[in-house]
Amino acid sequence: KTDCKPRILQKRDYNFYNAFGITNRSVDLNVEAVMRYSINDKLTGYRNAFNDPCYKYTLNTYYTKLYFPNRHKKSLYPRFVTNNVLQIDDITDIVPSADIILVKSIKDKMLSNQFLDTLSEHDIKIHTSSSESPTFKHNIISLLKSNVRYNIYSMFDGDNTGINSMLELEKQYGIKPLTFSTNSNAKDPTDFYKTFGYDKTFTIYKQIIS
């Protein structure tokens, strides 16, 4: 069980997400800023700091994921803290649709939904895999397939890990890979937007849905 003491979203929080193309409206709908948090009723040592902000996402109605964007693989503390036990972060939001695209981060989902709302008249739903693992439980695959009319796609990072995972998902379950970018500095949609801006990102999303 994870409980959070929220704080008010500030300009610097919006600026962080804006750099990836995510609008203030999307932030307000999907993100909570965290002052402190506890796990199993035990208060942790975390306190909000300018150089170590924490953002909360609500997953599958009952779970949470805490995101510390300034932490990296070599950081002393984790970049993500979650009590989600399911392989899809938003499995409770799955509804019948024409196509499904699986992405690997909630930031990518927010940005993708913004572009699809602008570009597409197609019924495409974006869902977030809890990891780039190439293995899903069969009941998860059955749920996805029972709610899609045409195709399920994966759109993970365009690095070796992401590409290999997508190829394995295609091999195991027929989930078709979509490589957004293989640029080493912009291997996913949000990093691509941050590096190359709106127009080039818009062009790739147009190609994806065409």
Secondary structure, 3 states (H helix, E strand, C coil): CEEEEEECCCHHHHHHHHCCCCCHHHHHHHCEEEEEEEECCEECCCCCECCECCEEEEECCCEEEEECCCCCCCCCCCCEEECCCCCECCHHHCCCEEEEEEECCHHHHHHHHHHHHHHCCCCEEEEEECCCCCCCCHHHHHHHHHCEEEEEEEECCCCHHHHHHHHHHHHHHCCEECCCCCECCECCHHHHHHHHCHHHHHHHHHHHHC
